[in-house]
Amino acid sequence: MTLDTLISPTQNGFGRAFSEAMIEVVERVKPSVVQVRSKGRGGGAGVIWRTDGAIVTNHHVVGNNRSGLEVLLPDGRTFEAEVTQSNATLDLALLKIKADDLPAAPVADSTHLRVGEMVFAVGHPWGLRGVVTAGIVSALGNVTIPGSNGREAQYIRSDVVLAPGNSGGPMLNAAGEVVGINAMIFGGDLAVAIPSHVTTTFVAGVPSRRAYLGVSIQSVELPVNFRKEGRNTGLLVVATDRNGPAEKSGLMVGDILLDVAQKPLSNPDSLLDALAVSNEANSIQLGVLRGGNLVGVQVQVGAAEQSA
């Protein structure tokens, strides 16, 4: 039974049937809504997108963190989470936890949404888990992203009430299917969600495997004489995996990564994008700033699931 089959004033016991259907829809999707927690950044929500441990949330929930993230499942289990892809423009992030046979949420095609359609949000406002709010779709279109030099993203705007802790959780249609990922950061008087068809395209574009480099990095400002147009930062190597490709190739803590195959690196996401390769092992050329000098380092990388 779904809500959209019950909205008819001619049915007997309409109010009771509507209420029961709403409860059924919510209870069916709650096992797919997780809590995402990040050290020093509070928490948000996430949606189990695939049974293999792939979880969708907002970029702003995870920030630039690549470690220190954990996912709390509705059944009480907690897992460390890895960010496999993140896009600040879309405000989407894909996480991976080491778990199988998870209850993936059903996903609908949001291109069929209509203004006035009933929608629900499930999340963890102010840390209170599994809270549900309801409303209608108020508008569909594009929104200018603050601080993005005029870039736009598609959105669903609704009067569903959201609060801190809802970010990254699902917006559901009356059938209990995900039609959006609640973002909330563009706010105003109405809530904003990223449409599910945008999210599906984002997830489908994430390579299942990446080149394994074996480094821990953080963004750092470059000396003025090494800056180029559009690039003022590099990636400082703060640790290398023991016997990993980076260490074996001579990369050292304190090196600053500037480019991969002459493609500039400005943030951790740009390195992950550059390391997206096929399943086969691959050799890459790194441009490195070391002790004030530019050097080239050839690294024989291996293929590993979504790892830098």
N, C-alpha and C positions, 0 to 999 in steps of 0.2 A: 504494500500500500504506500502511496506517495501523496504529498500534499496537493500536487497539481491535479490529482484525480478527484479531490474532495471539495474543491471550491465551487459549490453549487448550492444555492439557497433552497432547492427543492428536496434535498436529501434529509431523511429523518435523522435526528440527533446530530445535526451538522457540527455544533460546537464541540461535542464530545469526540466525534470522529476526527475532526480537524486537530484537536489537541493530541489524541493518540497517535495520529500520523506524524505530527511534529516531533513527538517523543521518539518515535521509531526511526525517523530520519536522523536525528541527532545521535542516538545511541549507536546507530550503524556506523557512523563516521568517526566517532570519538576515538576508537582504537588506532586510527590512522593519524591522529594529531599528537605531536610530540612537543616537548619543551626543550628549547636550545639554550644552553647556558654558556656564557663566555666570561672568563676571569676579567674582572674590572669593568665589564660592560653591561652588567645585569643580564637579562634574558629575553627571549622571545619565543615564538612558536615555530613549528615546522610541519610539513606534510610528508608522510611516507609515500614516495612517488612510485617506487618499485619494491618488489618483495625482497630484493637482494641487498637492502640496506641503503638505497639511494633516497635522500631526503631533501626536499626543497624548502628554502626559507628566504629571507631578505638579505641582501648584501649588507645593509646597515646593521643587521643583527650580529653578524660575525665580524664586520669591519675588515681590517687587514690582518686579522689573526689567522695563522695557519696551524696553531697548536693551542692547547689550553681550552679547547671546546669540548663540551659533552652534551649528549642527547639523553634525555630522560623519557623512556617509553611509558605509555599509560599503565602497563602491567608492573611498573616499579623498577624495571631493569635500567641500568645506566651504562652508556657506552662512550668511549672517547670517539670524537668525530674528526674526520679530515675534510678540509675544504678542497673539493676537486675542481671547482670552477666558480668564479664570482664575477658579476658584471654590475658595476656601480651605476651605469646608465639605466639599465633595466631594473635595478635594485633587486636582483635575484642572485641566489647562491645555491650551489648544489653540494651537499654533504654526503659522506659515505661512512657508515659504521659497519663493524664486522658482525653482522647478524643476517640470518636467512629466514625465509618463510614469514616475513612480516606482512601485516594486513595493509596492503597498498590501497589508497583512497581511489574511488572511481572518479574519472575525470571526464567532463563534458566539453564539447566544442563551444567556446565562449562567443564565437562569431554569430551564434544563433540567439544570443541574449537580446532582450527587448526592454526598453524603458518601461518601468512599472512592474516588472517581474519581481516576485518575492525572492529574497536572498537571506542567508544566515551566515553568521561568522562564529567560528569556534576558536578560542585561544585562551591565554592565561593572563588577563589584565591584572597588573599589580601583583603578579605571582600567584594569583588564585587560579588553579588549574581547571580546565574544561568548562569555562564560562561561555554561554551561548547568547548572542544577541541577534535580532531580526530587523529587517527593513525591506525597502524596495530599491531597485535599480533606478537611480535618478538621472544619470547621463552616461553616454558612451562617447569616447573620442580620444584626443591627445592632450597631454598636459606638458608644459614646459618644466624641465627639471631644474630646481634651484641650484645655482652654482655650476651649471653645465654649459655655459656660453650659448644658451638658446636651444639646446637639444631637446627633443620631445620624445615621450614614450606613450604608448597606448594605455588606456586606463578604463576602469569601471568605477563610476562614482555612485555612492549609495548613501542612504541615511542610517545605515547600520552603525551602532555605537561602538567605537574602538577606543582602546586605551593602551598605554605601554604594557607590553606583554602579548598583545594581539598580533604584532608584526610577524609576518611569515606564516601565519595560520591560514586556513582555507576560507574562502567565500563559497558558499554552497547554494545551488539552486533548490527548487522545491522537491526535486527527486533525490536530494542528498548527494549530488555530484559536484566536484570541484569545478567552479567556473572562474575562480580568480585566487590570487595570493594577496592577502591583505598587506598593504604597505604602510598606510597611515601617515607617512612622513610628508606627503604633499598636502595633507589635512584640509585646513579651512573648516567650514561648517559641515562638510560632507566627507565621509570616509573614501579612501581610494584603494583600489586593488589592481594588481597586474593581471590581465586576462589570461585564462588557462591556455589559449592557443599560442600566446606569446611565450608562456612558460614551457609548453611542450616543445616548441621550436628551439628554445634555449637548451633544454635538457638533451634533445636529439643531436645538437651540435657539439656536445662535449665528447671528445674522444674517449674511448673506453680504456686506452692505455697511453702513457706518456713515456718519454725518455727519462730514465732515472739518473739524476746527476749526483745526488747525495750531499746536498749542502743545506744549511740553514742561513737565511739571509734577512736583511732589513734594509729599507730605503735609507739613503744618506745623500746629503747635498754634495755636489761635485765642486772641486776647486774651480774658480772662475775661468782659468785658462783651458779647462777641459770641457766646458759646457758648449753645447751646440744648440742651434735653434730648435725649440720644442723639447729640449732635454736638459734639465738642471740637476737631475738626481741619477744615481747609480744604485747598485745593490751590493751592500757590504756583506762579505762572507763572515759570519759570526761563529760557524762551526762546520765541520765536515764529518761525514760518516766514516767510521774506521773501516779502512780497506774498500771504501766506495770509489766510484769512478772519478770523482773530483780529487780525492786524496791521491789516488794512484797516478793521476795526470799532473800532479804538482800544484794544484790549487791550494792556497793557504788561507788561514784565518787572517783577516785584514785586507785581503784582496778586494777590489771593487769591480764587480762585473759591469761592463759598459754595453756589450752587445753580444748577440748570438748570430753568427753568419752575417755580420754587419747590420743586423736589425737591432736598433737601439732598445735598451732595457731601462725603464724608468720606475717600475714598481713590481712587486711580486707577481701580479697577474700577467705582466708582460713576459716574464720568464716562463710561467706555466704555458702561455700561448705559444712561445717559441719552442718549447719542448714537446709539443703535440706531434707525435710521430706514429708511424705504423708499428705493428707488433715486433718488427725486426730491430735488432740492435743497430745503432747508428753512431757515426762519429760527427762531432760538432766542433766548430771553431769559435772560441770565446775571445772577445776583446776585454782585456783586464788592465786596470790601473793598479800598479804595484810600486810602492815606494816612490811615487811621483813620475814613474815611467810607464809608457804604454807597452804591453806585451801581448802576444797571442798565445793561447793555450789550446791545444787540440785534446779533446776529451772523448774517449771511447765510452759512450754511454750504453746502458742496457735498457731494455723495455720492462716497465713495471707498471702495475695498475695505479694510475693517477698520482704519481709521486714526483717531486722535484729533487 
